[in-house]
Amino acid sequence: MGVPSSVDAALFRSTLGHFATGVTVVTALDGDRPVGFTCQAFASLSLDPPLVMLAPARASTSWPLVAGAGFFCVNVLARGQEALSRAFSESGGDKFAGAPWQPGVAGAPRLDGALAWIDCHLGSVHEGGDHLIVLGRVVGLASGEGEPLVFYRGRFTNLG
């Protein structure tokens, strides 16, 4: 962007931590193997066409597998799914152990118990510092009942 940043990284993280976010797990199939990662940087982008935006870390080892599939599912986690969020935030291992799922519209895993599911075809990918900015074209979605899992000031919390 041309202008050197004098913003302290710890202050940046602390200040932006005051913006509460929902928690999602982005899933796909690598061949017939389910893959996925926890992603807090997620938002609705456009109604026409229906687009969502997510921002995986450049260092993610799961993102290239999801991108290679060409489709993915954004699973909006429900209150009480902190353990699932933590499991999918770890690198390596079988993240799907104890995480039952059903195939979505394009086959990407829809995690049982998630509050909502958004099935997407991979759109464009843009540079975004230490993250990537990914657009997904929504091809299917559904939601259930319950409260969302919320992350605020570095920890999980409840609404109200």
VOLUM-320861 format. One line per field, with one value per residue (C-alpha): residue number from 1; residue in three letters; y, x, z; chain. Coordinates in steps of 0.02 Angstrom, whole numbers, padded with zeros to 5 digits. Layout:
i	c(NUM / ...)
aa	c(ALA / ...)
y	c(Y / ...)
x	c(X / ...)
z	c(Z / ...)
ch	c(A / ...)
This chain:
i	c(1 / 2 / 3 / 4 / 5 / 6 / 7 / 8 / 9 / 10 / 11 / 12 / 13 / 14 / 15 / 16 / 17 / 18 / 19 / 20 / 21 / 22 / 23 / 24 / 25 / 26 / 27 / 28 / 29 / 30 / 31 / 32 / 33 / 34 / 35 / 36 / 37 / 38 / 39 / 40 / 41 / 42 / 43 / 44 / 45 / 46 / 47 / 48 / 49 / 50 / 51 / 52 / 53 / 54 / 55 / 56 / 57 / 58 / 59 / 60 / 61 / 62 / 63 / 64 / 65 / 66 / 67 / 68 / 69 / 70 / 71 / 72 / 73 / 74 / 75 / 76 / 77 / 78 / 79 / 80 / 81 / 82 / 83 / 84 / 85 / 86 / 87 / 88 / 89 / 90 / 91 / 92 / 93 / 94 / 95 / 96 / 97 / 98 / 99 / 100 / 101 / 102 / 103 / 104 / 105 / 106 / 107 / 108 / 109 / 110 / 111 / 112 / 113 / 114 / 115 / 116 / 117 / 118 / 119 / 120 / 121 / 122 / 123 / 124 / 125 / 126 / 127 / 128 / 129 / 130 / 131 / 132 / 133 / 134 / 135 / 136 / 137 / 138 / 139 / 140 / 141 / 142 / 143 / 144 / 145 / 146 / 147 / 148 / 149 / 150 / 151 / 152 / 153 / 154 / 155 / 156 / 157 / 158 / 159 / 160)
aa	c(MET / GLY / VAL / PRO / SER / SER / VAL / ASP / ALA / ALA / LEU / PHE / ARG / SER / THR / LEU / GLY / HIS / PHE / ALA / THR / GLY / VAL / THR / VAL / VAL / THR / ALA / LEU / ASP / GLY / ASP / ARG / PRO / VAL / GLY / PHE / THR / CYS / GLN / ALA / PHE / ALA / SER / LEU / SER / LEU / ASP / PRO / PRO / LEU / VAL / MET / LEU / ALA / PRO / ALA / ARG / ALA / SER / THR / SER / TRP / PRO / LEU / VAL / ALA / GLY / ALA / GLY / PHE / PHE / CYS / VAL / ASN / VAL / LEU / ALA / ARG / GLY / GLN / GLU / ALA / LEU / SER / ARG / ALA / PHE / SER / GLU / SER / GLY / GLY / ASP / LYS / PHE / ALA / GLY / ALA / PRO / TRP / GLN / PRO / GLY / VAL / ALA / GLY / ALA / PRO / ARG / LEU / ASP / GLY / ALA / LEU / ALA / TRP / ILE / ASP / CYS / HIS / LEU / GLY / SER / VAL / HIS / GLU / GLY / GLY / ASP / HIS / LEU / ILE / VAL / LEU / GLY / ARG / VAL / VAL / GLY / LEU / ALA / SER / GLY / GLU / GLY / GLU / PRO / LEU / VAL / PHE / TYR / ARG / GLY / ARG / PHE / THR / ASN / LEU / GLY)
y	c(00000 / 00112 / 00185 / 00097 / 00043 / 00109 / 00013 / -00102 / -00282 / -00318 / -00158 / -00198 / -00372 / -00309 / -00166 / -00268 / -00403 / -00288 / -00333 / -00491 / -00624 / -00785 / -00941 / -01049 / -01208 / -01212 / -01389 / -01476 / -01645 / -01683 / -01830 / -01930 / -01864 / -01725 / -01573 / -01410 / -01266 / -01142 / -00970 / -00816 / -00697 / -00732 / -00617 / -00603 / -00500 / -00490 / -00539 / -00529 / -00636 / -00724 / -00712 / -00736 / -00687 / -00779 / -00750 / -00903 / -00876 / -00889 / -01012 / -01129 / -01306 / -01346 / -01200 / -01267 / -01431 / -01338 / -01227 / -01380 / -01451 / -01299 / -01300 / -01284 / -01272 / -01137 / -01214 / -01081 / -01155 / -01158 / -01115 / -01262 / -01309 / -01233 / -01402 / -01421 / -01248 / -01291 / -01459 / -01379 / -01241 / -01368 / -01414 / -01598 / -01744 / -01808 / -01653 / -01751 / -01881 / -01869 / -01739 / -01821 / -01739 / -01754 / -01704 / -01535 / -01483 / -01504 / -01640 / -01534 / -01586 / -01506 / -01531 / -01604 / -01480 / -01325 / -01177 / -01146 / -01211 / -01114 / -01219 / -01126 / -01142 / -01062 / -00890 / -00771 / -00765 / -00602 / -00550 / -00488 / -00470 / -00626 / -00691 / -00722 / -00647 / -00782 / -00757 / -00901 / -00913 / -00980 / -01131 / -01194 / -01152 / -01202 / -01155 / -01229 / -01162 / -01108 / -00981 / -00946 / -00977 / -00804 / -00751 / -00587 / -00514 / -00674 / -00798 / -00885 / -00802 / -00807 / -00676 / -00580)
x	c(00000 / 00152 / 00145 / 00246 / 00141 / 00183 / 00039 / 00091 / 00036 / -00019 / -00121 / -00197 / -00251 / -00316 / -00415 / -00493 / -00532 / -00673 / -00765 / -00865 / -00866 / -00955 / -00850 / -00852 / -00769 / -00735 / -00739 / -00710 / -00662 / -00484 / -00527 / -00635 / -00550 / -00637 / -00528 / -00562 / -00507 / -00579 / -00609 / -00670 / -00645 / -00808 / -00945 / -01091 / -01036 / -01171 / -01353 / -01345 / -01252 / -01251 / -01071 / -00980 / -00804 / -00681 / -00499 / -00391 / -00214 / -00079 / 00009 / -00142 / -00099 / -00285 / -00329 / -00234 / -00331 / -00497 / -00449 / -00400 / -00575 / -00652 / -00800 / -00821 / -00949 / -00947 / -01015 / -01075 / -01041 / -01171 / -01152 / -01069 / -00958 / -00798 / -00710 / -00751 / -00681 / -00520 / -00501 / -00515 / -00392 / -00253 / -00133 / -00125 / -00215 / -00389 / -00495 / -00653 / -00630 / -00790 / -00862 / -01004 / -01054 / -01165 / -01120 / -01186 / -01242 / -01069 / -01015 / -00920 / -00949 / -01093 / -01049 / -01187 / -01248 / -01189 / -01307 / -01301 / -01217 / -01168 / -01114 / -01003 / -00907 / -00736 / -00731 / -00585 / -00439 / -00350 / -00196 / -00233 / -00071 / -00041 / -00212 / -00300 / -00469 / -00578 / -00746 / -00868 / -01021 / -01164 / -01250 / -01347 / -01380 / -01482 / -01498 / -01559 / -01612 / -01502 / -01373 / -01209 / -01034 / -00960 / -00778 / -00742 / -00583 / -00484 / -00609 / -00773 / -00925 / -01115 / -01237 / -01326)
z	c(00000 / -00003 / 00173 / 00308 / 00456 / 00628 / 00707 / 00848 / 00809 / 00988 / 00995 / 00825 / 00882 / 01050 / 00973 / 00833 / 00961 / 01017 / 00857 / 00897 / 00762 / 00730 / 00707 / 00552 / 00492 / 00306 / 00234 / 00068 / -00003 / -00055 / -00167 / -00048 / 00111 / 00208 / 00248 / 00337 / 00447 / 00572 / 00498 / 00592 / 00445 / 00353 / 00288 / 00170 / 00020 / -00114 / -00142 / -00332 / -00369 / -00200 / -00139 / 00026 / 00076 / 00187 / 00229 / 00263 / 00327 / 00195 / 00311 / 00317 / 00263 / 00240 / 00126 / -00027 / -00010 / 00001 / -00147 / -00248 / -00228 / -00314 / -00193 / -00006 / 00134 / 00267 / 00427 / 00550 / 00721 / 00858 / 01041 / 01128 / 00979 / 01049 / 01047 / 00862 / 00827 / 00920 / 00832 / 00659 / 00707 / 00739 / 00601 / 00553 / 00631 / 00592 / 00619 / 00575 / 00714 / 00815 / 00695 / 00598 / 00436 / 00283 / 00104 / 00047 / -00128 / -00206 / -00084 / 00042 / 00222 / 00316 / 00500 / 00608 / 00737 / 00644 / 00653 / 00464 / 00307 / 00152 / 00003 / -00121 / -00281 / -00270 / -00350 / -00357 / -00235 / -00194 / -00095 / 00081 / 00180 / 00283 / 00229 / 00064 / 00019 / -00056 / -00140 / -00145 / -00258 / -00152 / -00230 / -00079 / 00101 / 00252 / 00434 / 00596 / 00765 / 00908 / 00962 / 00871 / 00937 / 00963 / 00980 / 01070 / 01145 / 01121 / 01190 / 01158 / 01235 / 01230 / 01169 / 01306)
ch	c(A / A / A / A / A / A / A / A / A / A / A / A / A / A / A / A / A / A / A / A / A / A / A / A / A / A / A / A / A / A / A / A / A / A / A / A / A / A / A / A / A / A / A / A / A / A / A / A / A / A / A / A / A / A / A / A / A / A / A / A / A / A / A / A / A / A / A / A / A / A / A / A / A / A / A / A / A / A / A / A / A / A / A / A / A / A / A / A / A / A / A / A / A / A / A / A / A / A / A / A / A / A / A / A / A / A / A / A / A / A / A / A / A / A / A / A / A / A / A / A / A / A / A / A / A / A / A / A / A / A / A / A / A / A / A / A / A / A / A / A / A / A / A / A / A / A / A / A / A / A / A / A / A / A / A / A / A / A / A / A)
